[in-house]
Amino acid sequence: MASKQYFTLKEVRLNNNCPECYSNDGLVLTFKQRFVENSFYKAISTDRVEEMHCHTCHTDIFPIRWTDGIDQVVAYQRRAVQSKPKSLKLKKLAWVFIIVDLLIIVLIVLFSMGILTF
Ligand SMILES: [Zn+2]
């Protein structure tokens, strides 16, 4: 039920030449951070990925194609971009489950102590 998703942290336009089409105004580096969302919670993890896309030739530029110049810029940007802190947010459904569980436990305790009888 849980699916891995990413949200965009930052997009950076690079002045480097594209390794595919040699255009110097098409490269965009995107930093993404992973989060997990399901019916119960939304959790942000510290996992990050980087993607590079050239908007001139519409090609995804994989790290294997990066030139030394691109590597340097990516390394610099990697340090400059702040990740969002790890977090976990419970959703309403999770709270309902927790409260229902608590109520059941309280009822069982009261019943076993003889305070509550049917
Ligand atoms: Zn290109």
Backbone and ligand atoms as CSV (ligand in chain L), in Angstrom:
chain,resi,resn,atom,element,x,y,z
A,1,MET,N,N,0.841,-1.193,0.000
A,1,MET,CA,C,0.000,0.000,0.000
A,1,MET,C,C,0.887,1.257,0.000
A,2,ALA,N,N,2.031,1.177,0.697
A,2,ALA,CA,C,2.942,2.324,0.714
A,2,ALA,C,C,3.671,2.415,-0.621
A,3,SER,N,N,3.785,3.610,-1.138
A,3,SER,CA,C,4.515,3.771,-2.380
A,3,SER,C,C,5.599,4.825,-2.189
A,4,LYS,N,N,6.696,4.599,-2.889
A,4,LYS,CA,C,7.805,5.533,-2.777
A,4,LYS,C,C,7.594,6.674,-3.753
A,5,GLN,N,N,7.634,7.875,-3.220
A,5,GLN,CA,C,7.433,9.040,-4.069
A,5,GLN,C,C,8.522,10.059,-3.764
A,6,TYR,N,N,8.691,10.959,-4.691
A,6,TYR,CA,C,9.698,12.003,-4.498
A,6,TYR,C,C,9.065,13.371,-4.681
A,7,PHE,N,N,9.523,14.332,-3.912
A,7,PHE,CA,C,9.114,15.706,-4.171
A,7,PHE,C,C,10.356,16.495,-4.554
A,8,THR,N,N,10.147,17.540,-5.332
A,8,THR,CA,C,11.265,18.330,-5.825
A,8,THR,C,C,11.742,19.302,-4.754
A,9,LEU,N,N,13.029,19.181,-4.426
A,9,LEU,CA,C,13.636,20.077,-3.448
A,9,LEU,C,C,14.077,21.367,-4.116
A,10,LYS,N,N,14.782,21.197,-5.224
A,10,LYS,CA,C,15.325,22.368,-5.893
A,10,LYS,C,C,15.643,22.050,-7.344
A,11,GLU,N,N,15.423,23.029,-8.205
A,11,GLU,CA,C,15.796,22.901,-9.603
A,11,GLU,C,C,16.848,23.953,-9.915
A,12,VAL,N,N,17.920,23.513,-10.525
A,12,VAL,CA,C,19.004,24.446,-10.828
A,12,VAL,C,C,19.307,24.407,-12.322
A,13,ARG,N,N,19.300,25.575,-12.944
A,13,ARG,CA,C,19.712,25.661,-14.353
A,13,ARG,C,C,21.222,25.704,-14.410
A,14,LEU,N,N,21.808,24.893,-15.253
A,14,LEU,CA,C,23.270,24.872,-15.369
A,14,LEU,C,C,23.708,25.555,-16.662
A,15,ASN,N,N,24.884,26.153,-16.614
A,15,ASN,CA,C,25.435,26.798,-17.811
A,15,ASN,C,C,26.344,25.853,-18.595
A,16,ASN,N,N,26.485,24.646,-18.082
A,16,ASN,CA,C,27.366,23.681,-18.758
A,16,ASN,C,C,26.793,23.249,-20.095
A,17,ASN,N,N,27.674,22.770,-20.943
A,17,ASN,CA,C,27.221,22.250,-22.235
A,17,ASN,C,C,26.610,20.875,-22.052
A,18,CYS,N,N,25.519,20.656,-22.757
A,18,CYS,CA,C,24.863,19.356,-22.715
A,18,CYS,C,C,25.763,18.328,-23.413
A,19,PRO,N,N,25.994,17.172,-22.796
A,19,PRO,CA,C,26.855,16.158,-23.426
A,19,PRO,C,C,26.235,15.586,-24.703
A,20,GLU,N,N,24.931,15.786,-24.892
A,20,GLU,CA,C,24.256,15.217,-26.062
A,20,GLU,C,C,24.171,16.208,-27.224
A,21,CYS,N,N,23.709,17.430,-26.937
A,21,CYS,CA,C,23.475,18.380,-28.027
A,21,CYS,C,C,24.381,19.608,-27.943
A,22,TYR,N,N,25.232,19.690,-26.916
A,22,TYR,CA,C,26.221,20.775,-26.729
A,22,TYR,C,C,25.596,22.149,-26.519
A,23,SER,N,N,24.290,22.197,-26.349
A,23,SER,CA,C,23.653,23.475,-26.019
A,23,SER,C,C,24.059,23.838,-24.589
A,24,ASN,N,N,24.258,25.129,-24.329
A,24,ASN,CA,C,24.666,25.509,-22.968
A,24,ASN,C,C,23.553,26.193,-22.181
A,25,ASP,N,N,22.325,26.104,-22.667
A,25,ASP,CA,C,21.256,26.685,-21.852
A,25,ASP,C,C,20.076,25.733,-21.663
A,26,GLY,N,N,20.343,24.431,-21.792
A,26,GLY,CA,C,19.232,23.482,-21.679
A,26,GLY,C,C,19.279,22.603,-20.441
A,27,LEU,N,N,20.443,22.541,-19.784
A,27,LEU,CA,C,20.589,21.589,-18.685
A,27,LEU,C,C,19.928,22.074,-17.395
A,28,VAL,N,N,19.121,21.212,-16.810
A,28,VAL,CA,C,18.510,21.507,-15.523
A,28,VAL,C,C,18.771,20.329,-14.587
A,29,LEU,N,N,19.301,20.660,-13.427
A,29,LEU,CA,C,19.589,19.653,-12.409
A,29,LEU,C,C,18.483,19.717,-11.365
A,30,THR,N,N,17.890,18.575,-11.060
A,30,THR,CA,C,16.791,18.547,-10.096
A,30,THR,C,C,17.160,17.672,-8.905
A,31,PHE,N,N,17.010,18.218,-7.725
A,31,PHE,CA,C,17.205,17.443,-6.502
A,31,PHE,C,C,15.836,17.020,-5.991
A,32,LYS,N,N,15.721,15.754,-5.700
A,32,LYS,CA,C,14.448,15.252,-5.181
A,32,LYS,C,C,14.677,14.505,-3.887
A,33,GLN,N,N,13.710,14.608,-3.006
A,33,GLN,CA,C,13.797,13.903,-1.731
A,33,GLN,C,C,12.626,12.932,-1.634
A,34,ARG,N,N,12.895,11.797,-1.017
A,34,ARG,CA,C,11.906,10.731,-0.993
A,34,ARG,C,C,10.933,10.890,0.176
A,35,PHE,N,N,9.693,10.575,-0.070
A,35,PHE,CA,C,8.738,10.479,1.025
A,35,PHE,C,C,7.834,9.279,0.800
A,36,VAL,N,N,7.273,8.786,1.881
A,36,VAL,CA,C,6.377,7.644,1.804
A,36,VAL,C,C,5.025,8.112,2.291
A,37,GLU,N,N,4.014,7.848,1.505
A,37,GLU,CA,C,2.679,8.265,1.926
A,37,GLU,C,C,1.719,7.107,1.758
A,38,ASN,N,N,0.958,6.836,2.782
A,38,ASN,CA,C,-0.137,5.863,2.679
A,38,ASN,C,C,-1.324,6.405,3.463
A,39,SER,N,N,-2.315,5.556,3.724
A,39,SER,CA,C,-3.541,6.056,4.367
A,39,SER,C,C,-3.300,6.503,5.803
A,40,PHE,N,N,-2.217,5.992,6.407
A,40,PHE,CA,C,-1.991,6.260,7.824
A,40,PHE,C,C,-1.031,7.407,8.100
A,41,TYR,N,N,-0.016,7.537,7.261
A,41,TYR,CA,C,0.977,8.579,7.550
A,41,TYR,C,C,1.684,9.075,6.302
A,42,LYS,N,N,2.367,10.192,6.481
A,42,LYS,CA,C,3.240,10.717,5.449
A,42,LYS,C,C,4.602,10.926,6.106
A,43,ALA,N,N,5.606,10.250,5.606
A,43,ALA,CA,C,6.930,10.333,6.215
A,43,ALA,C,C,7.942,10.813,5.194
A,44,ILE,N,N,8.733,11.787,5.595
A,44,ILE,CA,C,9.805,12.273,4.723
A,44,ILE,C,C,11.086,11.571,5.151
A,45,SER,N,N,11.769,10.980,4.192
A,45,SER,CA,C,13.037,10.321,4.510
A,45,SER,C,C,14.171,11.232,4.080
A,46,THR,N,N,15.386,10.876,4.462
A,46,THR,CA,C,16.528,11.722,4.099
A,46,THR,C,C,17.148,11.289,2.771
A,47,ASP,N,N,16.568,10.283,2.127
A,47,ASP,CA,C,17.085,9.834,0.830
A,47,ASP,C,C,16.883,10.914,-0.232
A,48,ARG,N,N,17.924,11.123,-1.004
A,48,ARG,CA,C,17.836,12.128,-2.060
A,48,ARG,C,C,18.309,11.545,-3.378
A,49,VAL,N,N,17.733,12.029,-4.447
A,49,VAL,CA,C,18.230,11.651,-5.767
A,49,VAL,C,C,18.446,12.913,-6.591
A,50,GLU,N,N,19.284,12.797,-7.590
A,50,GLU,CA,C,19.541,13.915,-8.493
A,50,GLU,C,C,19.215,13.464,-9.899
A,51,GLU,N,N,18.568,14.339,-10.626
A,51,GLU,CA,C,18.265,14.028,-12.015
A,51,GLU,C,C,18.687,15.206,-12.875
A,52,MET,N,N,19.181,14.872,-14.069
A,52,MET,CA,C,19.534,15.950,-14.982
A,52,MET,C,C,18.809,15.739,-16.293
A,53,HIS,N,N,18.256,16.842,-16.767
A,53,HIS,CA,C,17.496,16.772,-18.003
A,53,HIS,C,C,17.896,17.944,-18.875
A,54,CYS,N,N,18.001,17.675,-20.167
A,54,CYS,CA,C,18.292,18.766,-21.088
A,54,CYS,C,C,16.998,19.163,-21.781
A,55,HIS,N,N,16.629,20.443,-21.614
A,55,HIS,CA,C,15.377,20.907,-22.201
A,55,HIS,C,C,15.533,21.323,-23.658
A,56,THR,N,N,16.764,21.303,-24.139
A,56,THR,CA,C,16.981,21.620,-25.544
A,56,THR,C,C,16.781,20.377,-26.405
A,57,CYS,N,N,17.422,19.257,-25.979
A,57,CYS,CA,C,17.273,18.029,-26.773
A,57,CYS,C,C,16.332,17.027,-26.091
A,58,HIS,N,N,15.712,17.452,-24.993
A,58,HIS,CA,C,14.736,16.617,-24.264
A,58,HIS,C,C,15.292,15.236,-23.931
A,59,THR,N,N,16.495,15.232,-23.347
A,59,THR,CA,C,17.143,13.976,-22.987
A,59,THR,C,C,17.454,13.984,-21.489
A,60,ASP,N,N,17.247,12.846,-20.839
A,60,ASP,CA,C,17.717,12.690,-19.467
A,60,ASP,C,C,19.204,12.398,-19.535
A,61,ILE,N,N,19.977,13.188,-18.790
A,61,ILE,CA,C,21.425,13.000,-18.813
A,61,ILE,C,C,21.824,12.217,-17.567
A,62,PHE,N,N,22.209,10.982,-17.750
A,62,PHE,CA,C,22.567,10.124,-16.623
A,62,PHE,C,C,24.008,10.403,-16.190
A,63,PRO,N,N,24.299,10.155,-14.889
A,63,PRO,CA,C,25.628,10.486,-14.348
A,63,PRO,C,C,26.790,9.954,-15.195
A,64,ILE,N,N,26.591,8.850,-15.866
A,64,ILE,CA,C,27.671,8.269,-16.669
A,64,ILE,C,C,28.066,9.198,-17.821
A,65,ARG,N,N,27.143,10.074,-18.219
A,65,ARG,CA,C,27.402,10.997,-19.328
A,65,ARG,C,C,27.920,12.359,-18.849
A,66,TRP,N,N,27.952,12.561,-17.526
A,66,TRP,CA,C,28.363,13.852,-17.005
A,66,TRP,C,C,29.837,14.106,-17.305
A,67,THR,N,N,30.132,15.332,-17.682
A,67,THR,CA,C,31.529,15.720,-17.904
A,67,THR,C,C,32.124,16.147,-16.564
A,68,ASP,N,N,33.436,16.366,-16.528
A,68,ASP,CA,C,34.083,16.810,-15.289
A,68,ASP,C,C,33.473,18.117,-14.800
A,69,GLY,N,N,33.183,19.013,-15.758
A,69,GLY,CA,C,32.585,20.305,-15.403
A,69,GLY,C,C,31.235,20.123,-14.736
A,70,ILE,N,N,30.431,19.238,-15.286
A,70,ILE,CA,C,29.102,18.976,-14.713
A,70,ILE,C,C,29.256,18.352,-13.333
A,71,ASP,N,N,30.192,17.395,-13.216
A,71,ASP,CA,C,30.448,16.751,-11.922
A,71,ASP,C,C,30.746,17.783,-10.837
A,72,GLN,N,N,31.581,18.772,-11.193
A,72,GLN,CA,C,31.969,19.798,-10.221
A,72,GLN,C,C,30.766,20.633,-9.793
A,73,VAL,N,N,29.959,21.042,-10.785
A,73,VAL,CA,C,28.792,21.865,-10.461
A,73,VAL,C,C,27.809,21.071,-9.599
A,74,VAL,N,N,27.615,19.798,-9.940
A,74,VAL,CA,C,26.697,18.953,-9.177
A,74,VAL,C,C,27.196,18.802,-7.745
A,75,ALA,N,N,28.521,18.587,-7.584
A,75,ALA,CA,C,29.101,18.429,-6.240
A,75,ALA,C,C,28.875,19.700,-5.426
A,76,TYR,N,N,29.042,20.858,-6.081
A,76,TYR,CA,C,28.846,22.130,-5.399
A,76,TYR,C,C,27.379,22.292,-4.990
A,77,GLN,N,N,26.471,22.030,-5.932
A,77,GLN,CA,C,25.035,22.186,-5.656
A,77,GLN,C,C,24.575,21.227,-4.568
A,78,ARG,N,N,25.162,20.020,-4.581
A,78,ARG,CA,C,24.803,18.996,-3.596
A,78,ARG,C,C,25.040,19.516,-2.179
A,79,ARG,N,N,26.134,20.280,-2.013
A,79,ARG,CA,C,26.427,20.842,-0.689
A,79,ARG,C,C,25.517,22.015,-0.377
A,80,ALA,N,N,25.108,22.745,-1.425
A,80,ALA,CA,C,24.326,23.961,-1.219
A,80,ALA,C,C,22.856,23.674,-0.914
A,81,VAL,N,N,22.353,22.562,-1.433
A,81,VAL,CA,C,20.925,22.262,-1.275
A,81,VAL,C,C,20.672,21.599,0.081
A,82,GLN,N,N,19.792,22.191,0.836
A,82,GLN,CA,C,19.427,21.661,2.148
A,82,GLN,C,C,18.282,20.660,2.016
A,83,SER,N,N,18.469,19.502,2.625
A,83,SER,CA,C,17.371,18.535,2.650
A,83,SER,C,C,16.343,18.983,3.673
A,84,LYS,N,N,15.122,18.576,3.451
A,84,LYS,CA,C,14.095,18.785,4.468
A,84,LYS,C,C,14.366,17.769,5.581
A,85,PRO,N,N,14.166,18.180,6.843
A,85,PRO,CA,C,14.416,17.222,7.928
A,85,PRO,C,C,13.460,16.034,7.862
A,86,LYS,N,N,13.929,14.937,8.385
A,86,LYS,CA,C,13.127,13.727,8.471
A,86,LYS,C,C,11.867,14.034,9.277
A,87,SER,N,N,10.732,13.550,8.821
A,87,SER,CA,C,9.535,13.797,9.619
A,87,SER,C,C,8.493,12.727,9.375
A,88,LEU,N,N,7.609,12.627,10.319
A,88,LEU,CA,C,6.521,11.651,10.211
A,88,LEU,C,C,5.242,12.328,10.660
A,89,LYS,N,N,4.272,12.318,9.771
A,89,LYS,CA,C,3.000,12.952,10.097
A,89,LYS,C,C,1.910,11.887,10.063
A,90,LEU,N,N,1.226,11.722,11.188
A,90,LEU,CA,C,0.130,10.750,11.217
A,90,LEU,C,C,-1.116,11.379,10.626
A,91,LYS,N,N,-1.846,10.581,9.885
A,91,LYS,CA,C,-3.093,11.086,9.320
A,91,LYS,C,C,-4.257,10.742,10.228
A,92,LYS,N,N,-5.404,11.348,9.931
A,92,LYS,CA,C,-6.608,11.176,10.739
A,92,LYS,C,C,-6.928,9.696,10.981
A,93,LEU,N,N,-6.821,8.898,9.924
A,93,LEU,CA,C,-7.151,7.475,10.024
A,93,LEU,C,C,-6.273,6.789,11.069
A,94,ALA,N,N,-5.000,7.162,11.135
A,94,ALA,CA,C,-4.085,6.572,12.115
A,94,ALA,C,C,-4.534,6.927,13.524
A,95,TRP,N,N,-4.921,8.200,13.715
A,95,TRP,CA,C,-5.390,8.629,15.036
A,95,TRP,C,C,-6.660,7.881,15.429
A,96,VAL,N,N,-7.563,7.698,14.484
A,96,VAL,CA,C,-8.805,6.961,14.763
A,96,VAL,C,C,-8.458,5.550,15.238
A,97,PHE,N,N,-7.510,4.909,14.545
A,97,PHE,CA,C,-7.096,3.562,14.940
A,97,PHE,C,C,-6.500,3.547,16.341
A,98,ILE,N,N,-5.649,4.530,16.623
A,98,ILE,CA,C,-4.993,4.591,17.936
A,98,ILE,C,C,-6.042,4.778,19.028
A,99,ILE,N,N,-6.986,5.685,18.799
A,99,ILE,CA,C,-8.011,5.970,19.815
A,99,ILE,C,C,-8.929,4.766,20.014
A,100,VAL,N,N,-9.316,4.124,18.921
A,100,VAL,CA,C,-10.169,2.935,19.029
A,100,VAL,C,C,-9.434,1.836,19.796
A,101,ASP,N,N,-8.142,1.642,19.490
A,101,ASP,CA,C,-7.339,0.647,20.208
A,101,ASP,C,C,-7.288,0.946,21.697
A,102,LEU,N,N,-7.060,2.218,22.025
A,102,LEU,CA,C,-6.993,2.618,23.432
A,102,LEU,C,C,-8.307,2.326,24.142
A,103,LEU,N,N,-9.417,2.659,23.480
A,103,LEU,CA,C,-10.738,2.422,24.066
A,103,LEU,C,C,-10.948,0.934,24.340
A,104,ILE,N,N,-10.535,0.091,23.367
A,104,ILE,CA,C,-10.699,-1.355,23.524
A,104,ILE,C,C,-9.882,-1.846,24.718
A,105,ILE,N,N,-8.629,-1.343,24.836
A,105,ILE,CA,C,-7.770,-1.745,25.956
A,105,ILE,C,C,-8.402,-1.337,27.283
A,106,VAL,N,N,-8.900,-0.101,27.346
A,106,VAL,CA,C,-9.529,0.388,28.575
A,106,VAL,C,C,-10.735,-0.484,28.932
A,107,LEU,N,N,-11.546,-0.813,27.923
A,107,LEU,CA,C,-12.730,-1.655,28.164
A,107,LEU,C,C,-12.318,-3.027,28.688
A,108,ILE,N,N,-11.253,-3.610,28.084
A,108,ILE,CA,C,-10.784,-4.937,28.513
A,108,ILE,C,C,-10.306,-4.882,29.962
A,109,VAL,N,N,-9.544,-3.822,30.294
A,109,VAL,CA,C,-9.022,-3.671,31.663
A,109,VAL,C,C,-10.188,-3.537,32.647
A,110,LEU,N,N,-11.126,-2.649,32.319
A,110,LEU,CA,C,-12.270,-2.431,33.203
A,110,LEU,C,C,-13.073,-3.720,33.384
A,111,PHE,N,N,-13.228,-4.452,32.284
A,111,PHE,CA,C,-14.008,-5.686,32.323
A,111,PHE,C,C,-13.300,-6.746,33.170
A,112,SER,N,N,-11.963,-6.876,32.960
A,112,SER,CA,C,-11.219,-7.910,33.684
A,112,SER,C,C,-11.125,-7.584,35.174
A,113,MET,N,N,-11.221,-6.311,35.513
A,113,MET,CA,C,-11.174,-5.936,36.930
A,113,MET,C,C,-12.557,-6.030,37.569
A,114,GLY,N,N,-13.532,-6.365,36.782
A,114,GLY,CA,C,-14.874,-6.526,37.324
A,114,GLY,C,C,-15.626,-5.226,37.528
A,115,ILE,N,N,-15.012,-4.122,37.081
A,115,ILE,CA,C,-15.672,-2.825,37.240
A,115,ILE,C,C,-16.827,-2.704,36.248
A,116,LEU,N,N,-16.581,-3.309,35.093
A,116,LEU,CA,C,-17.575,-3.240,34.034
A,116,LEU,C,C,-18.188,-4.622,33.832
A,117,THR,N,N,-19.487,-4.726,33.906
A,117,THR,CA,C,-20.110,-6.014,33.622
A,117,THR,C,C,-21.235,-5.829,32.625
A,118,PHE,N,N,-21.445,-6.872,31.885
A,118,PHE,CA,C,-22.532,-6.804,30.902
A,118,PHE,C,C,-23.724,-7.600,31.375
L,1,ZN,ZN,ZN,20.830,18.566,-24.847
